């Protein structure tokens, strides 16, 4: 299948560089390049692309406003490709909330765009498979908060969550229904540097638990969720009865930094049977092997089901490897994680697939 792509960016140089780079892929056909949303609107109606690459800061109409109109009248997979500054990263989070499939950070200099082409190509391939109407409905529907029982003895328990494409919405739905007594939670969401801080701050205003971007040495304690910063791996550490996180720069793992596998493997080593993990929507396979390692270490493990995923990639691979003890709809995952954290896996249980 050939994926028809429309590039929307006010820079002629960037339109040219992206068009040339993407056209080198045998399964991608760049059907046009628009300098602003008004031209893009006509191209979309006439040429019917499968995926739109959309800048944010453009003349005549900004990309966020155009995205909202597009999702309302002509739902189509949209990837935000923006050079937003850290101060403007809230716009990227707003784009995800409006229905963008993913957000990629465009380098400041056009000549370095080639460095992101590999990631962009993978994202386009994943976006082309997204059911946009389902994605939009997930953005708008908030699952009813489950009735929680009082949690006890949670100090030495850990929740670990990994997500990618579609994960910003999925994480919001999971975290906003967790009560203040939730065990310490560590999260990897594939996002560029600078975006994770704004993402965590926004979630913190919505949740009963505290949500923040992790820093080196942070304690993992009851009622707090730590999100790995973009561009850094996050690992769980144990010092006696106390859990902390280590946040370090490093090479990408499975093409990602932060990597879900890096986090899950560290949780398997340090928490073992005292942990519960969930792998949520996302393209690729990052976290699948780590979830299996956690299950083999005695942790309780969950994968999001295909129906509620935006992209059934990471959970699918985890299920195929035997890493997922249970496969649940997104709405059921928060309650089940809290139930499992009060249980222990059977001694000697090892996933076999």
Secondary structure as UniProt FT lines:
FT   STRAND          3..8
FT   HELIX           12..23
FT   TURN            26..27
FT   STRAND          28..34
FT   HELIX           37..47
FT   STRAND          51..54
FT   HELIX           63..73
FT   STRAND          77..82
FT   HELIX           86..88
FT   HELIX           89..98
FT   STRAND          102..105
FT   HELIX           110..116
FT   HELIX           117..127
FT   TURN            128..129
FT   HELIX           132..140
FT   TURN            155..156
FT   STRAND          158..163
FT   TURN            165..166
FT   HELIX           167..175
FT   TURN            176..177
FT   TURN            180..181
FT   STRAND          184..189
FT   TURN            193..194
FT   HELIX           195..206
FT   STRAND          210..213
FT   TURN            216..217
FT   TURN            222..223
FT   STRAND          224..227
FT   TURN            230..231
FT   STRAND          233..239
FT   TURN            240..241
FT   STRAND          242..248
FT   TURN            254..255
FT   HELIX           260..270
FT   HELIX           272..274
FT   STRAND          275..279
FT   TURN            286..287
FT   HELIX           288..296
FT   TURN            297..298
FT   STRAND          300..304
FT   TURN            306..308
FT   HELIX           314..321
FT   STRAND          326..328
FT   HELIX           330..340
FT   TURN            341..342
FT   TURN            347..348
//
